[in-house]
Amino acid sequence: MSVVFAEKMADHAPSVAMEAVLKPSCDLPEDMPKIRGYDFNQGVDHQAVLKSYLTTGFQASRFGLAIQEINNMIEKRLEPVEDEGNEAGESSHSSGCTIFLGYTSNLISSGVRESIRYLAEHKMVDVIVTTAGGVEEDFIKCLAHTYLGDFSLPGKELRQRGINRIGNLLVPNDNYCKFEDWLMPILDQMLLEQNTEGTRWTPSKMIHRLGKEINNTESVYYWAYKNDIPVFSPALTDGSLGDMIYFHSYKNPGLILDIVEDIRRLNSRAVFAKRTGMIILGGGLVKHHIANANLMRNGADYAVFVNTGQEFDGSDSGARPDEAVSWGKIRTDAKPVKVYADASLVFPLIVAETFALHADKMTASKKKD
């Protein structure tokens, strides 16, 4: 290489580098959202902060999309439709969108319970699916308190003290003793009605009965009972309720819970709905049970998942909504949203920007009913 050529090269960046770094862009659509967060020079406006999440990016934008999706459910739910009977012997909901709400037990143990209770109290959702813990923890909190502890408290020491830990929540074991004292006479009465009146109990009928018996306005299931919102829990024995049913089977054997009647009832709620929306907090049983019911109608029209699960392990909990589309559990033309977040952080905010925001319209519809 000549000295002159080397000097010229020193004056110019290599063309390959120039082309790689300064590659020209194609034009993006004019209507594509531009990234911009909230400007606190405008003062502290919490609602405006939440609205700005849509254009903030990352999970903040997913949060904004989830709000839009739920507001779409609400808008359609407020559209009246003819109330027609179906082959299950039940009336279809007189609304344009049947909303399924699912959540795991830890959320009832936490303060998210109050957000869920608000929805049941004002009949803002149509069907609830939860776990055994999601049922029993609500009743237990009517009998005794749950306390704030710390994630790092040692399990051995807590066990010796009779304290149960749920994340950073603490539940004295005495709470479950109080629950047993409250529940056992109800199980006796249920068995008596089964034997003398031919009552065929299902998990949803049992939860309905317990909601009546608790007679406490702080309870999610008291309001589900009052507003006739069915609560399905196919694994109702997987928790303290199951422990008590197990003990009761020795003291006063014979109580039967029929899960077959419940699966027909749940699936019928999806099949005979004009449209459906799914709001699922957490994963596991509640996520799949709601999604599978919506398979029976070739998929939900709207869906919002809130969980921290990842899909790399093939779990249903971590699966993105698009996997549910492949199974026919969400419709192919739907615009489902998954928010990767702890529901205790985001769900109360979602409620604030959706159901609570439209409370006047939603409760007006309830009063007409």
N, C-alpha and C positions, 0 to 999 in steps of 0.2 A: 504494500500500500504506500503510495507516494505521500510525501509530507504535505503537499497542497491538498490532496483529497482528504487526508486526516484532519486538516485544519477546517475544511468545509463541513465535515461531519460534526466537528465540535461546535459549530455554529447552529446546527439544526437538530432537533430531537428526532430520533428514529421514527420513520413513518409508521412502522407497525405499532409502536407505542401510541403515537398520535391517534391512529385509527381506532385502537382499542379503547383509549380513555375518552376520546371525544366523539364516540359513535353517535350519530344523529338519532333523534327520537321520532317516532310517529306521533301524530296528534291523538290525544285522548278525548273522549266524548265531552262536549261542553257541559252536559248535565251531570257529570261525575262529581260526587261530593268532594269538596276541598277540605283538607285537614286544618282544623282550627279549634282550639280549646277555649275555655271560659276566661274572660278578661276581668280580673278582680278590681280593675279600675272602675268597673260599672257598679261596684258595691257588692254586698253579700246577698245573693238571690239564689237560694238553694234549688228551687225549681229550674231556674235558668242553668245552673251548674249541671244538673242532671240532663237537661235537654242538650247541652253541649257535648255530652258523652258520645252522641251519635257520630260526631265528626272529630273525635279525639283520637281514634285508632285503637288497635289491639282489643282487649276484652271490654273496654269502655264502649266501643262501637257495637260489639255484640250485645251489650246491655241495652243500648239504644234500639237496636233491631228487635230485641226481645219485647221491649215496651211496645213497639209498633205492632208486632205480631199479636200480642195479647189485646191491645186496643182493637185490632181487627176482629178478634174473637168476640169481644164485648159488643162491637157495632153490629155484628151479625146476630148475636144472641138477643139483642133488643128488637130484632125484626120478628113480628108475630107470624106464626104459621098455624094451619089448622091442626087441632088436637084430635088425632085419629087413634083408634085402637090398633093393637098389633097382635100377632099370633101368640105372644107371651102372656096375653091377658092384661097388659099394662097399657096405659095411655102414653103416647109419644109426648115429649116435652113441647109445650106451646111456645117455642122460641126457635130462632133461626140457627142457633149454634149451641150444642150441648158441650159444656166445659168439664173435662175430667181433670181433677187435681190429685197428684200423687206425691207422697213425701215419705222419707224414712223416719225412724223413731227418734233419732238424735235431735231432729228439728222440733219435735214436741217437747223433748227434754229441755231444749233451749228456749230463749225468748221469742223465737220465730212462731211458737205456739200462738201467741197473741195475734199475729198477723193472719194465721190460718183460722183462728176462731172468728176474727172479724169477717172473713169471707163466708163462713158458715152462718154466722149470726144474721147477716144481711142477704143470705141466699144468693150469693154471687157466683157460686159454682153449682154444678148439677150432680156430680158423682165424685166420691172420694175413694181412693185406694191407698192403704197404708199397711204397715207391718203390725205385728202383735204389740211391739213396744210403742208404736205410734198411737195405739189405742190405750194401753194400760197406763202409760206415763201421764196422759191427760187426766185420767181419773185419780191417779196417785197424787198429782199436784193439787187436786181439790182437797185432798186429805192432809197433806204435809208439804213442806217446802223443799225445793232443790236449791243448792247453794253454789256460789262461784268459788272454785278452788284454783288449781294450777295443773298444767299438763305434766309437770315433773314430780308431782307428789308420789312417793314410793308405794307401790302396790302392796308390799308385805306389811308395811306399817298401817296402811288403810284397812287391810283385811283384819288385822288384829283389833282395830277399833270399830269394826262393823260399818265401815263407810265404803260405798261403791263409787267408782269414778267413771264418768262419761266424758272423755276428753278433759276439759278443765272444769267440769261440773261435778258436784258432789251430792250423792243421794244417800242419806242414812238408811241402813237396812231396816230400821224400825218403820220406815215408810211402807215397805212391802208387807210388814206384819199388819199394819193398819189396813192395807189393801185387802189382805186375806180376810180380816174381820168384816170388812164391808161386803166382799164378794160372795163369801160362802153361803149366807142366807139366800142370796139371789139365785145362786146355782141350785139350791134346794127347791126354791119356788119354780124355777124353770123345769126341773125334773118332774115336779108334781104336775105342772100343766101339760108336760109331754105325756105323762101316764094317764091323766084323768080327762084331758080335753083333746088329746091327739095333736097337740102343737108340734110341728116339725121345725125344729130350730136350725138355723143356718148361722154362719159367722155374722152376716149383715143383720139378721134379726136379733142376734145376741147383742151386738153393738148398739142397735136401736133401743133395746130394752135397758141396757146399762146407761145410755144417755138419759133415758127417762128417770131411772132410779137415782142418778147422781144429783139431779135437780139443782144444778149449780150453774149460774150464768157465766162463770169463767171457763166452763168446759166447752171444747170444740164439739163434743158429741151430744151434749145437751142441746146445742143449737141445731145440730144435724137431725136430732130427734124432732125438735120443734118444727123445723122447716122441711121435714120429710126428705132429707138428702141421704141417699143410701151410701153406706160406708162398707167397702169390701176389704176383707183381709183373709186371703185364702190360707195363710200360714198363721192363723190366730193362736195356735198352740206353741209357737216359737218365741216364748218369753214368759214373763211372770204369770200371765193369764193361763198359759199352758201348765205351769207349775201348779197353779191352784186347781185347774181342772184335773190334773193328775192326782193331787191329794184328795180331791172330792170323789174321785172314782173309787177310793178305798172307803171313805166315810159313808157315801151314799151313791153307789154305782148305778150306771144306766143312762146317763145323759148322752145324747147323740147330736152331733152337728153335721148337717148335710151340705157339703161343698158343691154338689152337682146342681142344686137349685140356684145357688149363687152364681155359678159360671153362666148359666142360661140368662139369668137376670142381668148380669153385667154386660154380656155380649149383646143382649137385646137393646140395651141403652145406646150402644153404638150403631147397631144395624138399623134401627128405626129412627135415628136422628137425621134431621135435614143436613146439618153439617156438624162436625166435631172439632174440638180443640183440646190439645193435651198440654198441661203444665206439669212438669215432672221435676221434683227437687230431689236430687240424689239418684241412686241407681238400684240395681238388684231387682228384687221381686216386683216392687211397685212400678218400676219403669217398664218392665216387660209385660206385666199383667194388663196395664192400660194399653200399651202398643198392640198387644195381641188381640185385645177386644176390638181395636180399630181395624185390624186385619180383616175382620168379618164383614166390613163395609168397604173393603179395598182401600183403606187408609184414611187417616185423619186429614182434615183440610188445613189445620193449623197446629203447630207444635213448638213448644219452648222447653228445652232441657237446661237445667242448671246443675252442674256437678263438676268435680275435679278429676273424673276418670279419664284415662288415656286409652286409645284403641290398640296400642301395639301388642297387648297380650290377648286380644281377641275376646275380651269380656263384653257382655251386653251393657254393663254399667258404663264402660268407656266408649262404646260405639257412638260415632257421629250420627246425626239424623239421616244422612244419606244411606247408611246401612239399612235403616228401617224402611227407606224407600224401596230398596231392593227386595224386601220381603213383602211389600204391599201394606205396610203398617202406617206409612205416611204417603199421601197421594203424590203422583209424579209431578203435578203442577203446583205443589205447595212450596212455600218459602220458609222452611223450618229454621230455627235458630238454636244453637247450643252456646251457652255462656259457661266458660271454664272459670268457675269461681265458687267460693264457699257461700252457700245459700244464706247463712246467717248474716253475711255482709250485704248481699244484694237483694234478697227477696223482699224485705220490708220496703226498700226503695222502689222496687218494681211495683208493689202494691200501691205505693203512694202515687205513682205516675200512671196507674191504670184503673184498678177497681175503685180506690178511694177518690180518684179524680172524677170518676163518673158515678159516684154514689147516688146522687140525686136521681139520675135517670134510672139506675138499676133498682133502687128501692121503690121508686114510683111504680115500676113494672111489678114488683113483688106485692105492693099494696093492692094492685088491680086483681092479682091472683086470689 
